[in-house]
Amino acid sequence: MFIYKHLAIGILCSFLLSVPLFSAEDSGGYDKSVVMIMSVSQDYDYATPWKKAAMSRGVGSGLVIEGNRILTNAHNVSNQCYIELKKQNSAKRYPAQVLFTGHDCDLALLTVPDTSFFEGMEPLQFGGIPLPNSSVQTCGFPMGGRQVSVTKGVVSRVETGVYSHSQASQHLVIQTDAAINPGNSGGPVLQDGKVVGVAFQGLQSGDNIGYLIPTTIIGHFLKDIADGKYDGFGTFGISLYPGLHNPSYKQYLKIPSNQEGVVISDILSNSSAREVFQKGDVLTNIDGYGIENDGRVTIDGLSLELGEIMDRKQIGETVAVTFYRDGQKMQKELKVAANEPILPWRLLFDNQPQYRVFAGLTFVQLNRNYLQAWGREWISDIPFPLRYLFIDYNQLNKSPARQEYVLLSEILPDEVNAYLEGFKRQPVESVNGIEINSLSDLDKAFEKDVEGFWVVKFLFNESPMIVDAVKARQQQKAIIAKYNVNASDEVF
């Protein structure tokens, strides 16, 4: 059974305004540059990852760019099983392939093996960032329409915002009142015939508030993949506190009275920033951009979050940083890195989650996808220990070797694991005396036992889980077969 799924995700909206349709003549020829994307996808079940959700269909838009490539949104093709493209005024559908996907910037690049698809198509060129109050045109196939739709609007503001596809990544966004409806996602937004952005999300609680991905982000994505792989956007991997608004605090930190900046309150345990900063350092300048007390910098005449500086760099490059430590001014170079947290805040896509099953005990990585299974109010509905860990994992982590948090997600009922339901959804601390810092640590840990028992200890729980190791090993194959768990390297 197929379930139709709008490709506007999370806060992506379903505006109910009517959209004017234009003929090819009225559309300025954009019908030769804009394509319809039809995809079939299946999401993963992050509690029992050998299973998948029901298949869903979605419709989006894309734009042809040089090199016989189609640029679109990542959320149009995430977890895809099959993709087809369609040109205006043609019934033929062309199977497409994904070349690159950037889920952190919600962009993807496709191509069509059948090169006849590109006959008569005209690649679009890119422009700069449009000025506020200037007019733009949004093109695409909203609400499943068969003709290219062109809507006019005005740029309202340019600012940093959360990209709803990942639910965590923050980059530059451009707000417009041009209608952006489901199906517009991935379509070009144009000014003077050049692409100034890609439509990708809207605000459900407002009227005609849509957003586009600017060409600075698109340019970063295209430059990144030039070497044949996508590395993503760098982050500082630090937490900042705007404490210098308080003159007394500034004086306490021995910072010059005329100096602005922000205080580094925390550093991710796996961040490249640990090689440069310490907690309590006051960051004042990055690559020549002075940092204001609210953590903003002025770039191209715009007041933006300081992360915009990092967004204009590629992974592996460096930025010059100026900061104060114990009242002393210091200057160093910081390497640009992804600095992904050990407990992923952003949603994950495309790759099957890893897991381990030992006598029906199912272990997975603790991440945002798993937690969001609790529904729209997941942050308040998840068990308190998981909420505590999700919010304060960096402070709670005491192991420098930790790569991820491992969770007992599910128990496949059997005689050997009866009465253990109370341990579900708890993060693992150790197994048979071996500290668990990644899923792979479980492999060696379950090869051992403690006087004939498996002893599993959990964070925030003083009571261990005890399993008869001999019976567990005997029942392993039967449990795997009974619950149709894929026989792979992911099981014991």
C-alpha positions in Angstrom: 0.0 0.0 0.0 1.3 3.5 -0.8 0.8 6.4 1.4 1.0 9.9 -0.2 3.5 12.1 1.7 3.9 15.8 1.1 7.6 16.5 0.8 7.3 19.5 3.0 8.6 18.1 6.3 8.3 19.2 9.9 7.5 22.9 9.8 7.2 22.8 6.0 3.8 24.1 5.4 0.8 23.3 3.3 -0.5 26.7 2.3 -4.0 26.6 0.9 -3.8 29.6 -1.3 -4.5 29.2 -5.0 -1.6 29.3 -7.4 -1.8 30.9 -10.8 -0.7 28.8 -13.7 1.1 30.3 -16.7 1.5 29.0 -20.2 5.0 28.3 -21.5 4.9 31.6 -23.3 4.0 33.5 -20.1 6.5 31.6 -18.0 9.5 33.2 -19.7 10.8 29.9 -21.0 11.3 28.4 -17.5 9.3 25.3 -18.7 12.6 24.4 -20.4 14.5 24.6 -17.2 12.2 23.3 -14.5 11.2 19.6 -14.0 8.8 17.6 -12.0 10.3 15.0 -9.6 8.3 12.0 -8.6 9.8 9.8 -5.9 9.0 6.6 -3.9 10.6 6.4 -0.5 10.7 4.2 2.6 11.7 5.5 6.0 13.6 3.3 8.4 12.3 2.0 11.8 15.0 3.2 14.2 13.9 0.9 17.1 14.0 -2.3 15.0 16.1 -1.2 12.0 15.7 -4.4 9.9 12.2 -3.2 9.3 11.0 -0.3 7.1 7.9 1.9 7.1 5.2 1.8 4.4 6.2 3.1 1.0 5.2 6.7 0.3 5.0 8.9 -2.8 6.0 12.5 -3.2 6.1 15.2 -5.8 8.6 18.0 -6.0 10.4 20.3 -8.4 14.0 20.7 -9.7 16.0 22.9 -12.0 18.4 22.0 -14.8 22.0 23.3 -14.3 25.1 22.9 -16.4 26.5 19.5 -17.0 23.2 17.7 -17.5 22.4 17.9 -13.8 19.2 18.6 -11.9 19.4 20.5 -8.6 16.6 19.9 -6.1 16.0 19.6 -2.3 17.4 16.6 -0.4 14.0 16.1 1.2 12.6 15.3 -2.2 14.7 12.3 -2.6 15.7 11.2 0.9 15.3 7.5 1.7 14.3 7.0 -1.9 13.6 3.7 -3.6 12.8 5.0 -7.1 12.8 8.5 -8.8 11.3 9.6 -12.1 11.5 13.0 -13.7 9.0 14.6 -16.1 9.2 17.6 -18.4 6.3 19.9 -19.0 4.0 18.9 -21.9 5.5 15.4 -22.1 3.9 12.3 -20.7 7.1 10.4 -20.7 8.8 9.7 -17.4 12.5 9.3 -17.1 14.2 7.2 -14.3 16.7 9.4 -12.4 19.7 8.8 -10.3 21.0 10.7 -7.2 24.5 11.9 -7.6 25.0 13.7 -4.3 22.9 14.6 -1.3 23.5 17.2 1.4 21.0 16.7 4.1 22.5 19.4 6.3 21.7 22.0 3.6 18.7 20.2 2.0 20.2 20.1 -1.5 20.6 17.2 -3.9 21.9 16.7 -7.4 20.3 14.3 -9.8 21.0 13.1 -13.3 19.1 11.1 -16.0 21.0 8.2 -17.7 18.8 8.8 -20.8 20.5 11.9 -22.2 17.6 12.5 -24.6 15.9 14.0 -21.5 18.1 17.1 -21.7 17.3 17.7 -25.4 15.6 21.1 -25.6 16.3 21.9 -21.9 18.1 25.1 -20.9 20.3 25.2 -17.8 19.8 28.1 -15.5 22.5 30.4 -14.3 23.0 31.6 -10.7 22.8 35.1 -9.3 23.6 36.7 -6.0 21.6 37.3 -2.8 18.5 39.4 -3.6 18.0 42.6 -1.7 15.0 43.0 0.7 11.9 44.5 -0.9 13.1 43.3 -4.4 10.8 41.1 -6.5 11.4 37.4 -7.2 9.6 34.6 -9.1 9.0 31.1 -7.7 8.8 28.3 -10.3 7.8 24.7 -9.9 5.0 22.1 -9.9 3.0 22.9 -6.7 0.1 20.7 -5.5 0.7 18.1 -8.3 0.0 20.5 -11.2 1.0 19.4 -14.7 2.2 22.8 -15.8 5.0 25.0 -14.5 3.6 27.5 -12.1 5.2 30.9 -11.7 4.3 33.1 -8.7 5.6 36.6 -8.0 6.6 37.9 -4.6 8.9 40.2 -2.6 11.9 39.3 -0.5 11.1 40.1 3.1 14.3 39.4 4.9 17.7 37.6 4.9 18.6 35.8 8.1 19.9 32.7 9.7 17.3 30.0 10.2 16.8 26.3 11.0 16.6 24.0 8.0 13.5 21.8 8.8 14.7 18.8 6.8 17.5 18.0 9.3 15.6 19.8 12.2 19.0 21.0 13.5 21.2 22.6 10.8 21.2 26.4 10.7 22.2 28.3 7.6 21.3 31.5 5.7 17.7 31.6 4.5 15.8 34.2 2.4 12.2 34.9 3.3 9.6 35.8 0.6 5.9 36.2 0.3 5.9 34.4 -3.0 3.6 31.3 -2.7 5.6 28.2 -1.8 3.3 25.2 -1.7 3.9 21.4 -1.5 5.5 20.5 -4.8 7.3 23.8 -5.1 10.2 22.3 -3.1 13.4 22.2 -5.1 12.2 24.6 -7.7 14.1 27.8 -8.6 13.4 31.3 -7.3 14.5 33.8 -10.0 15.4 37.4 -10.3 16.2 39.0 -13.7 16.3 35.5 -15.2 18.9 34.1 -12.8 18.5 31.7 -9.9 18.8 33.5 -6.5 17.6 30.6 -4.5 15.8 27.2 -4.3 12.4 27.0 -2.6 12.4 24.6 0.3 10.1 25.4 3.2 7.3 27.6 4.6 5.9 28.6 7.9 2.6 27.0 8.7 1.6 29.5 11.3 1.9 32.5 9.0 0.3 33.7 5.8 2.5 33.5 2.6 5.8 33.1 4.5 8.1 31.0 2.4 11.8 30.4 2.4 14.5 29.7 -0.1 18.1 28.4 0.1 20.4 31.2 -1.1 23.1 30.9 -3.7 25.8 31.1 -1.1 24.7 27.8 0.3 24.1 26.3 -3.2 27.6 27.5 -4.2 29.2 25.8 -1.2 27.3 22.5 -2.0 28.5 22.5 -5.7 32.0 23.4 -4.8 32.1 20.7 -2.1 31.1 17.9 -4.5 33.6 18.9 -7.2 36.0 16.3 -5.8 33.5 13.5 -6.1 32.3 13.4 -2.5 30.2 15.5 -0.2 31.8 16.6 3.1 29.1 19.0 4.4 29.3 22.2 6.3 31.6 22.9 9.2 30.5 24.0 12.7 32.4 25.5 15.6 31.4 22.7 18.0 31.1 25.2 20.8 28.4 26.8 23.0 28.3 30.6 23.4 27.1 32.8 26.1 26.4 36.5 25.4 27.6 37.6 28.9 29.5 40.7 27.8 26.3 42.7 27.8 27.0 42.8 31.5 29.8 45.4 32.1 30.6 43.8 35.5 31.1 40.4 33.9 33.3 42.0 31.2 35.4 43.6 33.9 35.6 40.3 35.8 36.9 38.6 32.7 39.5 41.4 32.2 38.2 42.3 28.8 38.8 45.9 27.5 35.7 48.0 28.1 35.4 48.8 24.3 35.7 45.2 23.2 32.7 43.1 22.2 32.5 39.4 21.9 30.9 36.2 23.3 32.0 33.8 26.0 32.7 30.1 25.2 30.6 28.3 27.8 31.1 24.7 26.5 33.0 22.7 23.9 31.8 19.5 22.3 33.8 16.5 23.5 34.8 15.6 19.9 35.2 19.1 18.5 38.2 20.4 16.7 37.8 23.6 18.8 39.3 21.7 21.8 42.7 22.1 20.1 42.3 25.9 20.3 39.8 27.0 22.9 39.1 26.5 26.6 35.9 27.1 28.5 35.7 30.7 29.5 37.6 32.1 26.5 36.1 35.2 25.0 35.8 35.1 21.2 36.0 38.5 19.6 37.0 38.1 16.0 36.8 35.5 13.2 38.6 36.0 9.9 38.6 39.8 10.3 34.9 40.0 11.3 34.3 41.6 14.7 31.8 39.7 16.9 29.2 41.7 18.7 28.0 40.9 22.2 25.0 39.0 20.8 27.2 36.7 18.7 26.4 38.3 15.4 28.7 39.6 12.7 28.2 42.0 9.8 28.7 40.3 6.4 27.8 42.0 3.1 25.9 44.6 5.0 23.8 42.0 6.8 23.8 41.3 10.6 24.1 37.5 10.7 24.9 34.7 13.2 28.7 34.1 13.3 28.1 30.6 11.9 27.8 32.3 8.5 31.6 32.7 8.4 32.0 28.9 8.8 29.3 28.3 6.1 31.5 30.1 3.6 34.4 27.8 4.2 34.9 24.2 3.1 35.8 21.3 5.5 39.5 21.2 6.0 40.1 24.9 5.5 41.0 27.2 8.4 39.7 30.4 10.0 41.7 32.9 12.0 40.3 33.5 15.5 41.0 36.2 18.0 40.0 35.6 21.7 40.9 36.6 25.2 42.0 34.1 27.9 42.6 35.3 31.5 42.7 38.8 30.1 45.4 38.1 27.5 44.6 38.6 23.8 45.4 35.5 21.7 45.3 34.7 18.0 45.2 31.2 16.5 43.9 29.3 13.5 40.9 26.9 13.8 40.4 24.0 11.4 37.0 23.8 9.8 35.4 20.5 10.7 31.9 19.0 10.8 32.1 18.5 14.6 29.1 16.2 14.7 27.9 15.6 18.3 28.2 12.1 19.7 24.4 12.2 20.2 23.1 13.3 16.8 20.7 16.2 17.0 19.9 16.3 13.3 17.8 13.7 11.5 19.5 11.0 9.6 18.6 9.7 6.1 19.4 7.2 3.4 21.6 4.7 5.3 20.1 1.8 7.2 20.8 2.3 10.9 23.2 -0.1 12.4 22.0 -2.5 15.2 22.9 -5.5 17.2 20.6 -8.3 18.4 21.7 -10.6 21.2 19.1 -13.2 22.2 16.3 -10.8 21.3 18.0 -7.8 23.0 18.1 -5.1 20.3 20.7 -2.4 20.6 20.8 0.8 18.5 22.4 4.2 18.4 20.5 6.8 20.4 19.7 9.6 18.0 17.0 12.1 17.0 15.3 9.7 14.6 14.7 7.2 17.4 13.4 9.9 19.8 11.0 11.4 17.3 9.1 8.2 17.2 7.3 9.5 20.2 5.5 12.0 18.0 5.2 15.8 17.5 5.6 16.4 21.3 8.5 14.0 21.5 10.8 16.3 23.6 8.3 16.3 26.4 6.9 12.7 25.9 10.1 10.7 25.8 11.2 9.1 29.1 13.0 11.6 31.4 16.4 9.8 31.4 16.5 10.1 27.6 15.5 13.7 27.6 18.1 14.4 30.2 20.8 12.7 28.2 19.7 14.3 24.9 19.9 17.8 26.3 23.0 17.4 28.6 24.9 14.6 26.9 28.1 16.6 26.5 28.3 17.4 30.3 27.3 13.8 31.2 29.8 12.1 29.0 32.9 11.0 31.1 34.5 8.8 28.5 36.9 10.3 25.9 36.6 7.2 23.9 32.8 7.5 23.4 31.7 7.5 19.8 27.9 7.3 20.4 25.4 6.4 23.0 23.9 2.8 22.7 20.4 2.1 23.7 18.4 -1.1 24.4 15.6 -0.2 22.0 13.5 -3.4 21.9 13.3 -6.9 23.4 12.0 -9.7 21.1 10.1 -11.8 23.6 11.4 -15.3 24.4 11.8 -17.5 27.4 15.4 -16.4 27.8 14.6 -12.7 28.1 11.3 -12.9 30.0 10.8 -10.3 32.7 13.3 -7.8 31.2 10.8 -5.4 29.7 11.6 -2.8 32.4 15.1 -2.3 30.9 13.8 -1.2 27.5 14.7 2.3 26.2 17.6 2.7 28.6 21.2 3.8 27.6 23.8 1.2 28.1 26.8 1.8 30.4 28.6 -1.6 30.3 28.2 -5.2 29.3 30.1 -7.9 31.3 32.4 -5.2 32.7 33.3 -3.7 29.3 32.5 0.0 28.8 30.2 0.5 25.8 31.1 3.5 23.8 29.8 2.3 20.4 27.7 -0.5 19.0 30.8 -2.4 17.9 31.9 -2.6 21.5 29.0 -5.0 22.1 30.5 -7.7 19.9 33.4 -8.4 22.2 31.4 -7.7 25.4 28.8 -10.4 24.6 31.5 -13.0 23.8 32.3 -12.9 27.5 30.1 -13.6 30.5 30.3 -13.2 34.3 30.1 -16.6 36.0 27.7 -17.8 33.3 25.6 -14.6 33.1 25.4 -11.6 30.9 25.5 -8.6 33.1 24.3 -5.4 31.5 24.5 -2.1 33.4 22.6 1.1 32.3 23.2 4.8 32.9 20.9 6.3 35.6 20.0 2.8 36.9 21.7 1.0 39.7 20.0 -2.4 39.0 21.8 -4.6 36.4 20.0 -6.7 33.7 21.0 -10.4 34.2 20.6 -12.9 31.4 21.6 -16.6 31.4 24.5 -16.6 28.9 24.3 -20.3 28.0 20.6 -20.3 27.2 20.9 -16.9 25.4 23.5 -18.3 23.0 21.4 -21.5 22.5 18.3 -19.4 21.6 20.0 -16.9 19.4 19.3 -18.5 16.0 15.7 -19.4 16.9 14.9 -15.9 18.0 16.4 -14.4 14.9 14.3 -16.7 12.7 11.1 -16.2 14.7 11.2 -12.4 14.3 12.6 -12.3 10.8 15.6 -10.4 11.7 18.0 -10.2 8.8 20.9 -12.6 9.2 23.9 -10.2 8.8 26.9 -8.9 10.6 24.6 -6.8 12.7 23.5 -9.8 14.8 25.4 -12.0 17.3 
